[in-house]
C-alpha cells in the first residue's frame, strides 16, 4: 500500500519530502522521516529546518495523520 498527497497518484508520499504540518491555524515546516501506510500516518521531524523553530519546539519528531500535512517539495 502506498500513500498519495490529496489522492493524486502522481505524488506518492516519500521519506525526506518537505511538508507543512497544519495544526489549527498554525503551520509548521517539517520533513517526513517515516511513512506508515497501514494507519495512514507519517512520522515528521522538525530538526534543522529553521533555527527559531529548533528553539521553540521541544519535540523533534511527531506522528501525524496524512490529512494534517501539505506537500511543499521533494528533497533531492
N, C-alpha and C positions, 0 to 999 in steps of 0.2 A: 504494500500500500504506500502511496506517495501523496504528500500534501501539496496543494497549489494555492497561490495567492488569489483570493476572490474567485475561485473556481476556474481560473484561466489556465489551461493546460500548457501554455507557452512559458509559464513562470512557476516551476516547481520550487518548493521550499528547500533550500540547501544550507549546509553549515557555512558559517562565515558571511552570510548575507547581512547587509546593513539594513536595519529596520528601525521603526519608531514604535515604542510601546505606548499605547493610549490608555490612560487611567483617569477617568472623569474628564476634566478639562486640561489635564497635564499630558505632555508628550515628552518621552524620554528616549534619546537615541541609544541604540543597543546593537549588539552583534549576536547572531544566532550561534550558539555553541553546540547544541544537540537537537535533533528532530525526533519527536516521539509520535509517530504516525498513528499508532493504535488508539491513543487517547486524544489525538488532535491537539497536542500541546508542543511547545518548544521551550528549551532552556536558553535564556538570553544572558549575555554578560554586559556589564556596564563599565568595565575597566578600560582605561587608556583611550577613551573616546573624547572626553572633554575634561580638562584639569579641574574645573569648578565642580562638575558632576562627581568626580572622584572624591572630592572633599565632602559633598552633601550626602550622597547615597552610601548608607552603611553596608547594605548587602551588595555584593559584587555580581551575584547571579540570581535569577528568578525563573520560576517555571510559570509560563503564561499560556492561555489558550490562543490558538491561531487567530481567532476573531479579534483579539486585542492588539494585533500588530499590523503595521502597514509597511510594505516593501519600499525601500529607498534606493538601494543599489546593490550590485553584485561585486564582491571583492575579487580582485584578480590574483 
